[in-house]
């Protein structure tokens, strides 16, 4: 998922005083929430239509494979390395013998950020952008959103599982915390 890069001015008058995200963090980790925002709740809120990826011969399987609820990644048939983002050649052994493989669909939040910027008028904020280390897939890390819980409840190390959001013929892999 490619996130837009923008230059913007900080409008501090639109922001509450800093609030601590949890009792165990110090003031240097305080998070600010705009006055008009509500906690992110993921699938139970109406998310704006997302910008969809451009489908290619190399990545179509990834974006369409969620139709059956399974996450698939390319795996090299010669050295068994997982390759993501999809690419026609294995980065480990340069083999072109790659094929989509179902992976377990669980992972761990490697790092994250909470976005409060309303990039589009129909975008609900705040929302979590996270790097998810995929279980059983070597060094593969997906950048996605953590949904289904308030943004303030997401932590590094949280266990998550994939859920798919369908838009047109694309199934976007999002993640929710495992209870």
N, C-alpha and C positions, 0 to 999 in steps of 0.2 A: 504494500500500500504506500503510495507516494503522498506525503503530506505537503501542503503548500507552504512556501516560505514567504513571509510577508514582513514588511517594515511597517511599524505602527507606533503611534505615540501612546504613552501611558496616561490614562485619564484617572488619576487617583481619586477624584471626587466621586467616581462611580463604584468605589470599592469600600467594603467594610473594613474596619481595623483587622489586623491579622488575627486569625484564630488558630489554636494549636490543632493539628490533625489528630494527635493522640497524647495522652499523658506522658508517654515515655520519650517524647521528642522535645528537644529544646526550642527556644524561640528562633534559632537560625533556620529551623525547618518549618516555620509557620506557613500555612497556606491561606490565601485570601480568596474569598468568594464574592462575586458581584452581587449587589443588593437584590437583583431580580432573578437570581438563579435558584433552582431547587436541586437536591441531590440527584445524581444520576441513578436510574433504576434499571437501565438496560432494556431487556425485551418487553417490559411492561410500559414503556414510554414510546411515543411515536417518534422514531428517528427519521431525520430528513433522508430523502433519497440520496444515496451515496454516489460519488463519482465512480463509475465502473471502469475496470481495467480494459485495455485493448487486448482482445483475444488473438493469439497467434497459434501456429502449428505446435510450437514448443510448450505453451502454457495453458492451452484450452482444457486439457484434462484436469488441471489443478482447479480452475475456476468452475468447472461443471461437475466435478466429482462429488460435491456435497449433496447431489440429488438423492443419493441413497444414504446420506448421513455419515459417510466415511471420509476421513481425511486421507488424501493420497499425496505422496511425494515421489519425485524421480529417484530411482536407485540404480546404481551401476551394476550390471550383471557380472562384470569381471572382478571388481574389487569390493562390491557391496557398499560403497560410499553413497550416502544420500546427497543429492544435488538440489539445492534450492538457493535462489530462484531457479526455475526450470531453464536449462541450457542444453544444447544439443551434444555437449561433450563433458565427460566426467572431469572435474577439476583435479582429482587425485591421480588418475592413471591415463587420462586423455582418451579413454575408450568412448566410442559412440553407441555402445550397447546399453542404453538406458531404458528403463520402463517404469511406469507408475506402479507404486506399491502402497497398499493400505498400511497406515501406521495407527497406533493405538488411539490417537486423538486426545491424549492428555499431555500436560506439561507443567512447567513452573514459571511463574512470573520472574523474569531475570532482572528487569527494571521497568519503570513506568513513569508517566507524567500525567497530571490531570490538566486537561485543557478547559479554560474558562472563556476563551476567545470565541465569539460567535462569528465564524468565517462567512456564513451565509444566513440570511434572515430566517430560513426554515430549520436551522440547526439547533438541536437541544444541547445545552451546556449545563453543568460540566460533563465531560466524558473522559474515560481513561484510554490512553494510548500506551500499549505495553509491548515489550519484547518477551515472547514466550519461547522458552527452551522446550522443544518437543521431545517427549519421552521416547526412547528407543530409536531416535533418528540421528544419532551422532551429534554433530555440532550445529544442526539446523535450528535456527531461531526465526520465528515468524513475528512480524510487527502487525499487531491487530488491536482490537478493542476488548476490554474486559467489560462484560455486560451482566445484568441481572442482580446487581447489588449497588448500594451507594458508592460513589467514587471514593469517599473517605475511608471505606473499609478495605480497599485494595492495598496489599503490602508485598514487598519483595519476598519471594519464597512461597507465595500462595500457590497451592495446587489448583489447576484449572482443567476444564475439558472443553472440547470444541462443540459449538453449536453453529448452525448455518443460517444465514439470512439470505433469502432468495430475492433477487431483483432481476427481472427479465430472465435470461437463461444463465445467469451468474449466481453461484452460491458462495457468499462471502464467509470465510471461516472467522468466527468471533469466538470468544472464550468466556466461560462463566466459572466462578469459584466452585470448587468441590466442597461440599459440606463436611 
